[in-house]
Amino acid sequence: MSDDRVTQTPHTTIIERRGGGGGGLLIGLAVLIVVAVAAYFMIARGDSETAKNNAITSAAKSVESTADKAGSAIDGAADKK
């Protein structure tokens, strides 16, 4: 008979982690940039709306003033007749 020899050798498993935290950081940075750009446009739009409303109000007051002057001139011309 033959004698079989079984030899067991110890082995080591090495697990390496690579790039686990960088992906989340990049996603977080991208979300932050999107929020900042959206906030900028919302603020700029609000300023634009305010400027537009002020311009319309100013134009309406100017038209009112002109209409009052025209009405006074018409009333004055009617009184002279």
C-alpha positions in Angstrom: 0.0 0.0 0.0 1.0 3.5 -0.6 0.9 6.1 2.0 -0.8 9.4 0.9 0.3 12.5 2.6 -2.0 15.5 2.8 -0.3 18.7 3.5 -2.4 21.8 4.3 -0.8 25.1 3.8 -2.2 28.2 5.4 -3.4 30.9 3.1 -4.1 34.6 3.6 -6.9 36.5 1.9 -6.3 40.2 1.4 -9.3 42.5 0.7 -8.5 45.9 -0.6 -11.0 48.8 -0.8 -10.4 51.3 -3.5 -12.4 54.5 -4.1 -15.2 53.8 -1.8 -15.6 57.3 -0.4 -14.8 59.4 -3.5 -18.0 58.5 -5.4 -20.2 59.8 -2.6 -18.2 63.0 -2.3 -18.5 63.7 -6.0 -22.3 63.1 -6.0 -22.6 65.4 -3.0 -20.6 68.1 -4.7 -22.7 67.8 -7.9 -25.9 68.2 -5.9 -24.5 71.2 -4.0 -23.6 72.9 -7.3 -27.1 72.2 -8.8 -28.8 73.7 -5.7 -26.5 76.8 -5.8 -27.3 77.4 -9.5 -31.0 76.9 -9.0 -31.0 79.4 -6.0 -29.1 81.9 -8.2 -31.7 81.7 -10.9 -34.6 82.0 -8.5 -33.0 85.1 -6.9 -32.3 86.6 -10.3 -35.8 85.9 -11.5 -37.2 87.6 -8.4 -35.1 90.7 -9.0 -36.2 90.7 -12.6 -39.9 90.5 -11.6 -39.5 93.3 -9.1 -37.8 95.5 -11.8 -40.5 94.7 -14.3 -43.3 95.5 -11.8 -41.6 98.8 -10.9 -41.2 99.8 -14.5 -44.9 99.1 -15.2 -45.9 101.1 -12.1 -43.8 104.0 -13.2 -45.2 103.9 -16.8 -48.8 103.8 -15.4 -48.1 106.8 -13.2 -46.6 108.7 -16.2 -49.7 107.9 -18.3 -52.0 109.0 -15.4 -50.1 112.3 -15.2 -50.3 112.9 -18.9 -54.0 112.1 -18.9 -54.6 114.5 -16.1 -52.7 117.3 -18.0 -54.7 116.5 -21.2 -57.9 116.6 -19.3 -57.0 119.9 -17.7 -56.1 121.3 -21.1 -59.4 120.1 -22.6 -61.3 121.6 -19.7 -59.5 124.9 -20.1 -60.2 125.0 -23.8 -63.9 124.2 -23.2 -64.2 127.0 -20.6 -62.8 129.6 -23.1 -65.5 128.9 -25.7 
